[in-house]
Amino acid sequence: MPIAEALPAATVILMREAEVGFETFLMRRSATMRFAPGMYVFPGGRVDDADFIDGDELSGYLNCAVREVFEETGVLLPQQPDGLIFADHWVTPEFVPSRYSARFFLAKMPVGQTATSLSTETDLVTWISPADALTESAAGRLPLLMPTEMVLQWLAEHSSVHEVVAAAALREIKPKLPRPSKKSDGTEVWSIVDADTGAVLIDNQPAPKLSELTGRHR
C-alpha cells in the first residue's frame, strides 16, 4: 500500500502567564471527527495554497498559523515574524491515510483577547499548565496524541513563557516521525526518527495508549 504524502500544516502553542508558571491552550476534537476524535490538540490546520502568497515556504506556514488560530479561536495574532517562534516539527506516521508535516509555533496570548472554540471540529477548550495536562492525560481524562504529549513534556521543563521562548531559540529542530516496531517478544515499541534521513532520534518509546485514527484505546 503506497504511503500518503505528508501535507504541510501549522500548529500554534498559545501561552499565557499564570499565577504560578504558565498555561497553554488546548482544544478537544469533536467526537464526529474522522481523525483523533475526542483528543486534545493545539489550534492549527493544513497550509492552503493561498498561504504561500509571499512566495517563500516559511511565510506559508506563518500565514497558515495566524489564519487557523483566528478561524478556530477568534484570537488575532500579530503578523510580525517574531510573534510566532518555530519550536517543533512532527510528521504523521506512515501508516495513517491522511498525513501532515506539522510545524509547531509558540505564540504569546495577545493582551485583551479571549480564546474560545469557533470551529465545529472542536467542542471544548481549556487553559491548563503543561504539567497539569500531562497529569490529566496519565489519569485518562485528557487524551493526547503522541506529538502533543511530547511537546507538553518539553513545555513542562520550563517555568515561564519567557523561558520557553528562550529555549526554543536554542533548539535543534528536526522533523520527527513516529514509527512503530516490535521487540522479539512481540511487544510494540515506537521510535522517533528523522523524517528526512531516517536516523533514529528517540528509541524504545512505549506504544501510544490511544489510536490516532479513532481516539480509542489501542
C-alpha positions in Angstrom: 0.0 0.0 0.0 1.5 3.4 -1.0 2.4 5.8 1.7 0.3 9.0 1.6 2.1 12.3 1.1 2.5 14.4 4.3 0.8 17.7 3.6 2.1 20.9 5.2 0.4 22.1 8.3 0.9 24.6 11.1 0.1 24.2 14.8 0.2 27.0 17.4 1.1 26.7 21.0 -0.7 29.6 22.6 0.7 30.5 26.0 -0.2 32.9 28.8 1.4 33.6 32.2 -0.4 32.2 35.2 -0.1 32.9 39.0 2.4 30.1 39.1 4.2 29.3 35.8 2.2 29.5 32.6 -0.7 27.8 30.8 -1.3 26.7 27.3 -4.5 26.5 25.2 -5.9 23.1 24.2 -8.9 22.2 22.2 -10.8 18.9 22.3 -11.6 17.5 18.8 -15.3 16.7 18.3 -16.4 13.1 18.6 -17.6 13.2 15.0 -14.1 13.9 13.5 -12.6 11.1 11.4 -9.1 11.8 12.8 -8.3 11.8 16.6 -11.9 12.3 17.8 -12.1 13.3 21.5 -8.4 14.1 21.7 -6.9 17.4 22.9 -4.8 19.4 20.4 -3.3 22.8 19.9 -5.0 25.1 17.3 -3.9 24.6 13.8 -4.5 23.1 10.4 -3.4 22.4 6.8 -1.5 25.1 4.9 -3.6 26.3 1.9 -2.1 27.4 -1.4 -3.2 31.0 -0.7 -1.0 31.0 2.5 2.1 31.0 0.2 1.2 34.4 -1.2 4.5 35.8 0.0 6.4 33.2 -2.0 8.7 31.6 0.5 7.9 28.4 2.4 8.2 29.8 5.9 5.8 32.6 5.2 3.2 30.0 4.1 3.4 28.2 7.5 3.3 31.5 9.4 0.3 32.8 7.4 -1.5 29.5 8.0 -0.8 29.7 11.7 -2.3 33.2 12.0 -5.3 32.2 9.9 -6.1 28.9 11.7 -5.8 30.4 15.1 -8.2 33.2 14.2 -10.7 30.9 12.5 -10.6 28.3 15.3 -10.3 30.5 18.4 -11.1 34.1 17.4 -7.6 35.2 18.5 -5.8 37.5 16.1 -2.0 37.0 16.4 0.4 39.8 15.4 1.8 39.4 11.9 5.4 40.2 12.8 7.7 37.2 12.2 8.9 37.3 15.8 5.3 36.9 17.0 5.5 33.2 16.1 8.5 31.2 17.1 9.3 27.8 15.4 9.5 25.3 18.2 9.0 21.7 16.8 8.2 19.7 13.7 6.2 16.5 13.6 5.2 14.2 10.7 2.2 11.8 10.9 3.1 8.1 10.9 3.5 6.4 7.5 0.5 4.0 8.0 -2.1 6.8 8.6 -4.2 7.6 5.4 -4.2 11.4 6.0 -0.7 12.6 6.8 0.7 16.0 7.8 4.0 17.6 8.2 3.2 20.0 11.0 5.4 22.8 12.2 4.7 23.9 15.8 5.0 27.6 16.7 5.0 29.3 20.0 2.8 32.4 20.4 2.1 34.6 23.4 -1.6 35.2 24.0 -2.3 38.8 23.0 -3.5 41.1 25.8 -7.2 41.9 25.8 -8.3 39.0 23.6 -10.2 35.8 24.6 -9.7 32.4 23.1 -12.7 30.2 22.5 -14.0 27.5 20.1 -15.3 28.8 16.8 -15.0 25.6 14.8 -17.3 22.6 14.5 -14.1 20.5 14.7 -13.8 21.1 18.4 -16.3 21.0 21.2 -14.3 22.1 24.4 -11.4 24.3 25.2 -9.2 24.7 28.2 -6.2 26.7 29.5 -4.0 24.4 31.5 -0.4 24.2 32.7 1.7 21.7 30.8 2.3 19.7 33.9 -1.4 19.5 34.8 -2.2 18.5 31.2 0.3 15.6 31.5 -1.2 14.6 34.9 -4.7 14.6 33.5 -3.6 12.6 30.5 -2.0 10.0 32.6 -5.3 9.7 34.6 -7.2 9.1 31.3 -9.1 12.4 31.5 -7.3 14.3 28.8 -6.5 12.2 25.7 -3.4 13.3 23.8 -1.7 12.4 20.5 2.0 11.5 20.8 3.3 14.8 19.4 1.1 16.9 21.6 2.1 14.9 24.7 5.8 15.2 23.8 5.5 18.9 23.2 3.8 19.3 26.6 6.7 17.3 28.2 9.1 19.8 26.7 7.0 22.8 27.8 6.8 21.4 31.4 10.6 21.6 31.7 10.3 25.4 31.8 8.8 27.7 34.4 7.7 30.8 32.3 6.7 31.9 28.8 9.9 33.8 28.6 11.9 30.7 29.4 10.1 28.6 26.8 10.7 31.2 24.1 14.4 31.4 25.0 14.7 27.6 25.0 13.0 27.4 21.5 15.7 29.7 20.0 18.4 27.2 21.0 16.6 24.0 19.9 17.9 21.9 17.0 14.6 21.1 15.3 14.3 18.0 13.1 11.1 16.6 11.5 10.1 13.9 14.0 8.3 10.8 12.5 6.9 8.2 14.9 7.4 4.7 13.6 6.1 1.5 15.3 8.0 -1.8 15.5 8.1 -4.9 17.7 10.6 -6.5 20.0 11.5 -10.1 19.8 8.8 -10.9 22.4 6.1 -9.2 20.4 5.9 -6.1 22.5 5.1 -3.0 20.4 7.5 -0.1 20.8 7.9 3.1 18.8 10.9 5.0 17.6 11.0 8.7 16.7 13.0 9.1 13.5 14.2 12.0 11.4 11.6 12.1 8.6 14.2 13.3 6.1 17.1 10.9 6.9 15.5 8.0 8.8 18.1 8.5 11.6 16.7 7.4 15.0 16.2 10.4 17.3 14.5 8.7 20.2 14.3 4.9 20.6 12.2 2.4 22.5 9.2 4.6 23.3 6.1 2.9 24.7 3.3 2.5 22.2 0.7 5.2 22.4 -2.3 4.3 24.5 -4.8 5.7 22.0 -5.2 5.3 18.3 -4.6 8.4 16.2 -7.4 7.4 13.9 -10.1 6.6 16.3 -9.1 8.2 19.6 -9.8 4.8 21.3 -7.6 2.6 23.3 -5.3 0.6 21.1 
